Amino acid sequence: MAEKKLDDVYGLDSPEATMEFYEGWAGSYDMELAENGYATPGRCARALRKRVQDPATPLLDFGCGTGLSGAAFAEAGFTTIDGMDPSEAMLDRAREKDVYRKLDVMDLDDPAPVAPESYPIIAAVGVIGAGAAPLSTFGMLMEGLQRDGLLVLSFNDHTLNEPGAKATLNEWLDLGAARLLFSEHGPHLPKEGLESTVYVIEKA
Ligand SMILES: C[S@@+](CC[C@H](N)C(=O)[O-])C[C@H]1O[C@@H](n2cnc3c(N)ncnc32)[C@H](O)[C@@H]1O
């Protein structure tokens, strides 16, 4: 039986440790997440689809991992999905899903891996917060959105408990730089008893 990784992921404390961890998880990630009822990709995809007129609008799946998020967007009807992730091993798995227009490896030392105003839709499913990208990623992704663009993201319970997580969103919302279109707390990994909040945010 494959080693269970979910118990360890939320304790990762450096980009190097995080990368090494995902490189080693790529082979068993999909099975472990499926066994635990990973619900957040489908919730993000359905919430986004209701707010996008043309499903061919380009969507960047940031931190796409093995492509479970991209597969959920494809199932919801999106047809132009790009993926980006720092882990080559995760990207190899994503390539097998055959749902991405292109897949790029990102450099963790690059402060802006997504060029400013480059996409009308960006997704960060299970990516920001404990066990993956820092909270500052949110601002970088907002900068990467075109005007009136949509960001769909999730914060799991671990991230919601991090000091500053909600404030990171509110910095944009309170200043009127973005509008909150949707927010819902619900199942993330039900078998682990973990929930997440899914947000859809529009850049002003
Ligand atoms: C929990 S997985 C989520 C993958 C996919 N979105 C999904 O829903 O299955 C987190 C992903 O974030 C990536 N990641 C880790 N650190 C990151 C960073 N600083 N910036 C972007 N992605 C990062 C990992 O390589 C991993 O593929």
The ligand as an SDF file (V2000), in Angstrom:
LIG
                    3D

 27 29  0  0  0  0  0  0  0  0999 V2000
   -2.3030   20.3240   -3.2320 C   0  0  0  0  0  0  0  0  0  0  0  0
   -1.5780   20.4640   -4.8170 S   0  0  0  0  0  0  0  0  0  0  0  0
   -2.9640   21.0470   -5.7950 C   0  0  0  0  0  0  0  0  0  0  0  0
   -2.8090   20.6510   -7.2230 C   0  0  0  0  0  0  0  0  0  0  0  0
   -4.0640   20.8350   -8.0740 C   0  0  0  0  0  0  0  0  0  0  0  0
   -4.4150   22.2320   -8.2130 N   0  0  0  0  0  0  0  0  0  0  0  0
   -5.2090   20.0390   -7.4950 C   0  0  0  0  0  0  0  0  0  0  0  0
   -6.2580   20.6270   -7.1870 O   0  0  0  0  0  0  0  0  0  0  0  0
   -5.0580   18.8100   -7.3770 O   0  0  0  0  0  0  0  0  0  0  0  0
   -0.5670   21.9130   -4.6560 C   0  0  0  0  0  0  0  0  0  0  0  0
    0.3070   22.2010   -5.8820 C   0  0  0  0  0  0  0  0  0  0  0  0
    0.9700   23.4540   -5.6560 O   0  0  0  0  0  0  0  0  0  0  0  0
    2.2650   23.3600   -6.1840 C   0  0  0  0  0  0  0  0  0  0  0  0
    3.0940   24.3730   -5.4880 N   0  0  0  0  0  0  0  0  0  0  0  0
    3.8780   24.2350   -4.3960 C   0  0  0  0  0  0  0  0  0  0  0  0
    4.4690   25.4050   -4.0920 N   0  0  0  0  0  0  0  0  0  0  0  0
    4.0490   26.2940   -5.0150 C   0  0  0  0  0  0  0  0  0  0  0  0
    4.3030   27.6740   -5.2360 C   0  0  0  0  0  0  0  0  0  0  0  0
    5.0910   28.3930   -4.4290 N   0  0  0  0  0  0  0  0  0  0  0  0
    3.6990   28.2730   -6.2940 N   0  0  0  0  0  0  0  0  0  0  0  0
    2.8810   27.5570   -7.1010 C   0  0  0  0  0  0  0  0  0  0  0  0
    2.5770   26.2550   -6.9400 N   0  0  0  0  0  0  0  0  0  0  0  0
    3.1670   25.6360   -5.9050 C   0  0  0  0  0  0  0  0  0  0  0  0
    2.7180   21.9330   -5.9320 C   0  0  0  0  0  0  0  0  0  0  0  0
    3.7500   21.5300   -6.8130 O   0  0  0  0  0  0  0  0  0  0  0  0
    1.3960   21.1820   -6.1380 C   0  0  0  0  0  0  0  0  0  0  0  0
    1.2960   20.6790   -7.4480 O   0  0  0  0  0  0  0  0  0  0  0  0
  1  2  1  0
  2  3  1  0
  2 10  1  0
  3  4  1  0
  4  5  1  0
  5  6  1  0
  5  7  1  0
  7  8  2  0
  7  9  1  0
 10 11  1  0
 11 12  1  0
 11 26  1  0
 12 13  1  0
 13 14  1  0
 13 24  1  0
 14 15  1  0
 14 23  1  0
 15 16  2  0
 16 17  1  0
 17 18  1  0
 17 23  2  0
 18 19  1  0
 18 20  2  0
 20 21  1  0
 21 22  2  0
 22 23  1  0
 24 25  1  0
 24 26  1  0
 26 27  1  0
M  CHG  2   2   1   9  -1
M  END
$$$$
